[in-house]
Amino acid sequence: MTLRGLSPERFLAWAAALVGAIGLASALTPEMAGRLDVVQGVLPPGWPEAARVLTVASGVGLIWLSRSIARRRRRAWRLAVAVVVASAVAHLAKGLDFEEATISLLLLVALLRWRSRFDVPGDPASVRPLVGLGAALAGIAAVVGGAEIRGIELSPRTGDALLGLAVVFGSLALYFWLRPFGHAVAQTVGERQVVRALVDAHGSDSLSFFALRRDKSYLFSPSRRAFLAYRVVAGTVLVSGDPVGDEAEFDDLLAELRRIARTSGWRFAVVGASDAHLERYRALGLKPVSIGEEAVLSPRDFSLEGRAIRKVRQSVSRLGKAGYSFRVVAADGVAPALEAELADVSAAWRPGEPERGFSMAIDDLHVPGTVLALAEDAEGRIGGFLHLAPSLAGGGWSLSAMRRRPDAPNGLTEFLVVEALAWARDTGAGELSLNFCALTDFLAPERVKTPARRVVRWGLLRADNVFQLERLYSFNRKFFPEWRRRYICVERLTDLPAVGLAYLHAESLLVPPGPWTRRRGARRRLATGRRAA
């Protein structure tokens, strides 16, 4: 540790940003006349001006590199050393700025002093694109150099085009040079079998079953009696929900994945964490931040009696009078005709929008053990459906998909939920996890008591057409559920923006609708973002 508890790499990151800012300020302010005269008398014409440009580039480069320095990337360290040396030389060449050059050299000494801290290797997969970009840059240089040698004057338009290409290719080269280790999602048939057995035996949390999504990798304990489901997104390891399996092995399992993350230069976060393991995460050094609440219903205690729930009661009665019926079928035994109809319902419900979900939805309609709760009109046409995943160890069910036709009668979803609760009660289920509602502390009017919270709520309500957070929260409140908090656990609170963006990406909440959406095979995967629907 160094100054005020900062690790060496984070201290160097702040120092690099500071030195870069000093360099920019120096380049944008006039030089001392006496020193400048000395430089202009020694160096060829134009060199001080070129050195000023190099100073600006070095300052911007150090500020830009500071983030990668904080992540302990070896390639960033190498590039920073070169930039600092160039910066020191440029400060002297542009006006004998000994003070700025000295500061740059002090940073160089610090970088060399702590060089062993930068142990995160570059991504080997970046070598091929780097070679290609290097060849492209060399080609541009050859064209310009050849024209200079032959005395050929390039037109302004051609020169600008070549310069633009050089900037683009150079920026891409820097991106690939500094890109963190990638991690492709990989599952084997054997791993999925082990995971399924552990989920069935130990998965008491309502999110445990969603570890079976195919966009996750697994880390097992040495005995294979516990596992973590995770995915690496934009340099962040997102652990999906709590560990599953033998609780005695959870601490070592979490520590091992965090070690892997540190070795690879990734951030580490747990998303969808429950109250049950918060102390475990805190002991690991993670900081839990509430991201919302999960609505959970008790089939035994649920009732349609009373004035407060009359709107739900009226919806159920209206659908019954309209001839709608309810039935539950095993999801892995659906006939082709019904499968096609369900695909049509899903496509009509979210036209042109991505299928969402990561930690709180399943991405395969046909996973054995899941069920479909169907609402059919008098002619047998599917008006909507729920996809329910089991929590065998917890004795309950968890909603994974909620779909209806846009032309179905109002209240169809309420009808489905109430009938599913009755079915769950008859089968002896202890609970039905309905939906996850994000940012409920800002959506619930009774909790919004400060000006800052009111501003956040105003913004969320304005964005509801896109994210539908308030709409989902209002729907869940109709059933008077038990609210259970969910958390995102990060190593540092400053990681929240980057982790939040990675999480939104994993949930497909950053994918634009319309023609940009990659439509997946709806007949094979009717996944939903049940918690972000």
N, C-alpha and C positions, 0 to 999 in steps of 0.2 A: 504494500500500500504506500501511497505518497501523500501529497498535500491534501489535508482534510478528508482522509479516507478514500480519495479517488485512486482507482487502480492506475498503474503506470500508463496503460494504453489510453485510458480516458483522459488522464492528465495531458498526455502528448497530443491527443485529439483537440483538446481545448487550446493548447499551446500553438498547434499548427493553424487553427482558425484565427487566433490572435495575431500571429506573425503574418498570416495572409492579409488580414485587415490592415495592419500597419504598412505592409507593402503597397496596398492599394492607395492608402492615404498619402504615402510618400510619392507615389507616381503621379498623383493628381494635384500635388502642390508644387509651387515653384522651387527650383534649386537655389542654393546659396551661390551668389554671383561669383565670388572668388573661387570656390571649388569648381564650378562649371567651367570657368575660363581655363583652369588647369587641365580638365578633362578634354576640352575642345582643342587645346594645344597639343595634346599627346595622341589622341585617337583620330582615326580618319573621319572625314565628314559623314554625318548620318548615324555614326555608331551610338552616340548618346541617346538619340531619338529611338533607335532600335532597342537600346537597353531599357528605355522607359516602357516600351511595349512589352518587353520580356518581363519586366517587373509586374505589370498589370496581370499578364498571363500567369505568372508564378503565384501571385496573391490569390487569384481566383482558383488556381489549381490546389493550393494548400487548404483553402476553405472547403473546397469540394472533396478533397481527400480525407478531411478530418473524420467524416462518418465511417469510412472504411478503416481508418486507423483505430478508431474506438472498437471496431469489431475484430482487431488483431490480425488483419489479413496481411500475409507476407508480401504479396505483390504491391499492396498499397504502401507498405514501408519502403520497399525498394524505390518506388516512384517518388515518394516523399523525399527520400535522401537526394535523389537527382534534382528535384525541384528546388529544394532548399539551397543546394550548391549553386544552381543557376540563379536563384534569387540573390544570394550574397554577391556573386559576380556582377549581376545587373545593377545592384545598388551602387557598387563602386564605379561602374562604367557610365552610369547616367549622371553622376554628380558627386562622386566621392562621399557617398552617404555612409560614413563609417558606423554610425549608430545603428542604422537598420541592418547593415551587413553583419555587425556583431550579434545582434539579436537573432538573425538567421543562423549564424554559426553556433550560437548557444543551443538552438533547437536541433541542429545537426548533431551536436555532442550528446544531447538527451536521447535522440533517436538511436544513436550508436550504443549508448549506455544500456538501453533497454531492448536491444534488437532481439534478444531471446524470447521476449514476450510475444513476438509476432510469429506465431506457430500455426496459423490457419493457412493451409495451402490453397492455391487457386484451383478453379474447376478444370480438371483435365479435358472436359468436353469443349472448353473454349479454345483449345489449341487450333483446331481446324478452321473455325471462322477467323481467328486472329491471323493465320497464315494467308487466308484469302483477302482479308482487309489490308494486310501489309503489302500484298502483291498489287492490289488496286492503288494504294497510295504511291507505291514505287512507280507504277505505270503513269500516274499523273505527274510525278516528279520528272520522269523521263520525257514526257511530252513537253513540259515547260522548259526543261534543261536543253532538250534538243532544239527547240525553237530559238532559245537564246544563243546557242552555239552557231546555228546557221544564220543568225541575224534576222529570223522571221518574227515579225511583230504580230502577236495575237490580238484579235479584235477585243474590245472591252467586254462584249457579250460572252465570248469564249473564255476570256480570263475569269470573269465572274462565275461562269458555270463550273470551271475547273476548281476555283477556290471553294465554291459551295460544296462540290463533291468531296473535296479534301476535308472540309470541316465535318461533313456528315460521316465519312468513313473514319476519320480520326476519333470522333465521338463514339462511334460504334466500337472501335478498337479499345478505347478506354473502358467502355461498358463491359466488354467481354474479358478484358484483362482483370478487372476488379470483381467480376461476378462471383458470388459465393458458390460453394458446392451445391450442385443440384441433387435432387433425390427423387427418383422415379418411384411411383407407387408400385409395390410388388406384393402379391399374395400368391401362395401356393394352395393347392387343394388340401394338403395336409394341415397347413396353418388354419385354414377356414374351419376345418373339422374340429381342431383343438379349441378355437375361439368359440364355435357354436356350443361345444360341450361345456365350456366354462361359463358362457352367458346363461345357458339353461340351468346350470347348477348354482351359480353365484350371482347372477345378474338381477339384483333386487332393485336397482335404480331404474327409473322409467326410461333412461337414455341408453341403458346397457345394450339393448338389442341392436341399436343403430351402429354399434361397432362393426356390424357385418356389412356395412357399405363397401363397395368395391373401390372407392377412391381413398382408401386408408391403408397404411402399412401397420405391421404389428411388431411390438417388442415384447418378448416373453422373458419371464424369470428363468434362471437356470433349470429349475425343476419343471417348468411349463405349467405351474399351478396358478399363474397369474399373468396378465398381459396388459399392455397399453395399446390403444389404437391412436394413430397419429398421421399427420400429413405435413409435408414441408411446403410452405407457400411463401415466395418472395423473401427467402432467408429467415423464415420463422417456423419453428416446430410448433404446430397446433395439436396438442393432445386433446382428443375428443372425449370429453366426459371423464368421470373418475375411473381409476383402475378397476379391473374385474378379476376376481379369483380369490386366492388365499390372501387375506388381509395382512398376514405376517410378512409377506414378501413385497408389499406395496412400496415401502420406503426405499428399499434397495433398487426396485424397478424404476421409480421416478428419478433417483439419483443417477442411475446408469444412463437414462435417456438424456438427462441434463448434461452429463459428461460428454456424451456423443454430440450434443448440440454445441457445447463449448468448443470441442475439438474441431468442429466443422464451421465455427463462426456464426452459428444461427442464434437467433433469439429463441427463448423458451417460454411457452405459455400453455395454460390449461384452460380450455373453453367449455362452458356448460358445467362447471364444477358445482357440486352440491354442498350443503351445510355440513354433511356428515364427515367430510375430510378436510375442512378448512384448516384445522390445527396442523394436520399433516403437511399441507402446502406451506403454511407459515414456518414450520420447522425447517423446511427445505430452503427458506429464504424468499419465498414468493409472497406477493402482495395481492390479496383478493380484492376485487372491485365488483360490486353488484352490477349486473347488466339487465336485470329484470326478474320476472316471477313466472312460475309455471302454475297453471290452473289445474288443480286435481279434484276430481269428483268422487264421492263415495256412493257406489250403487245402492248400498243398504240404506243410507240416510237420505238420499235424494228424494224429493217430493215435489209434485206440481201444485200442492195445496198452498193457499195463501195469496194475498193481493199482490205482493211484491213480484211474484213470478207469473202473474196472470198473462203477460204477453207471450211467454213461452208456451203456456197452457193453451192459449188461443191458437197459436201456430200449429201445435200438434193436433188439436181438434179440427182445424180447417183442412189440414192435409188428409186426415182420416176421412172426412166427409167428401173430399175430392176423389176418393178411391185409391189413395196411395197405401201400399203395403210395405212391410219390412221383412227382410230375411238376411241371414248370415251364411256365407259360403267360405270354404277353405280356399285361400288364395292360390295354392299350388295345384288346385284341381279345376280351374276355370276352363270352361269349354271355349273353343275358338270364337264362336259367335258372341258370347258374353265378353270375351277379351276385346274384341273389336269395338263393341258398344262402349265399354269403359274407356277405351282409347279416344273415342269420339267425344265423350263427356269431358275428359281431361283437356283435349285440344280446344274444345269450345270454351272451357272455363278460363284458360290462360293462353289466348291466341297470340302467337308471336312472342311469347315471353319465355325466359329460360326456366327449366325445372330447378328448383332451389332446394338446398338442404346440405348439411354436412354432419353436424353433431346431433341433430334433432329430427332426422327423417331417414327413411330407408329408401334406397334407390332401385329396388327390384320388387315389383309387384308380386312375383311368384315365389318369394322365399318361403319354404315350408314352415308352418307354425303360425304364419300371419293369416288374418281373415279379412274378408270384405263384407261390410255392412251395406246392404243395397236398399234403396228406396225406389219402388216401381209403381207406375201409375196403373189405372184400371186395365190398360191394354198390354201391360207387361213391359213397357218401355222404361229404361233406367233414367230416373230424373237426377240422381246424384248418388254418391257413395262415400263411405269412410273406409280407410285402410288402417287396420289395427295391428300393432306388433305386440307380442306377449312379453310379460315380465314374470317368467315362471317362478323365479325365486322370491319375487315380491308379491305374487298372487294377484297381478293386475294386468291391465292393458294400456298401451300408449298409442295415441293417435299419430299416424304417420302421413296420412293423406286425407284431404277434405275437398271434394269436388262436387259440383252441381252444374246442370245446364243453365245457361243464362235465362232461358225462357221458362224454367221451372217455377212453380208458385213460390211466393215469398214464405219464408218459414220452413223451407225444406230441410235446411241444415239443422235447425233446431229440432225438427222431427227426427232426423237421423240420430242426433246426440241422445235425445230422450229414449228412443227405442233401443239404442245401443246400451244405455245404462240399464234398462230393464233386462236385456239379454245378459249383460254382465252379472247382474244380481242373480238371475236364474242359474247361471253357471258357477256361482260361488266366488266370483272375482271380488277382491277387496277394494280396488280403486280403478279409475279410468283417468289417465293423464290426458288432459284435453289439448291445451296449447301452451306454448311459451310466449309471453308478452314482454317484449323488450322495453326498457326505459320506463317502467311503470311508475317510478318515483316522480317522473315529470309528466306523466299522462293522467294520473289520478288527481282530479281537481282538489280534493281535500288535502293532498300532500304538497301542492304548489303554493308555498306561502312567502317566498322571497322574490324580489324583482328578477334575480338571475334565473330562477326556476321558471318564472312566468315567461321570460324571453325564450328559453329553451322549449317550453311547451308550445308557444306560439309558432316557433319554427317547425316543430314536429307535426303540428296540425296542418301547416301549409304544405308539408311534404307528404301528407298522408295518401295522396293519390298514387304516389310512387311506392312507398314502403308499407302503407296500410297498418301502421302500428296502432293508432288510436281506434281504428275500425275493429281490429282483432281484439283489442282490450275491451271495448264496449260489448262485443259479442260474448266474450267469456264471462263478463260480470253478470250477464243475465242469469247464469246458473248458480250464482253464489258459491263459487268453489273455495277450496282451501288454497291459499297462495304460498308457494314454496320458492324461495329465492335461488337464483342461479348466478354464478360468478365467472369472471375471467381472471385468472391468476397470472401475474407477470413478475419478472425479476426486478424491474424498475418501473416506476410510474411513467418515466419518460419514454418507455417502450410502448405505451398504450396506443399512440397514433399509428405506428407501424404495425403493431399486432392487430389493432382494430381493422385496418385496411386489409391485412392478410385474411382475417376472419370473414370480412364482408365478401372478399373474393372467393373464399372457399364455399361460402353459402350461395354464391352466384348472385349476390345482391348488387354487384358492380357491373354485371353484364347488361348492356342496353337491350331493350325490347326491339321487336320489329325484325327487319331483314338481316340485322347483325347477329341475331341469335342463332346458335347452332342447334337446330332441332334434332333431338335425339329420337331414337326409335320409340315412339309413344306406345306402340303395341307391346314392346318388350319391357319398357321401364316407364311406369307411371308414377315416378317419384314426385314428391311434393316438398315444398318448404313448409311443413305443417306449422312450425313455429314462426315462420316469416310469411305465411300465406297471405 
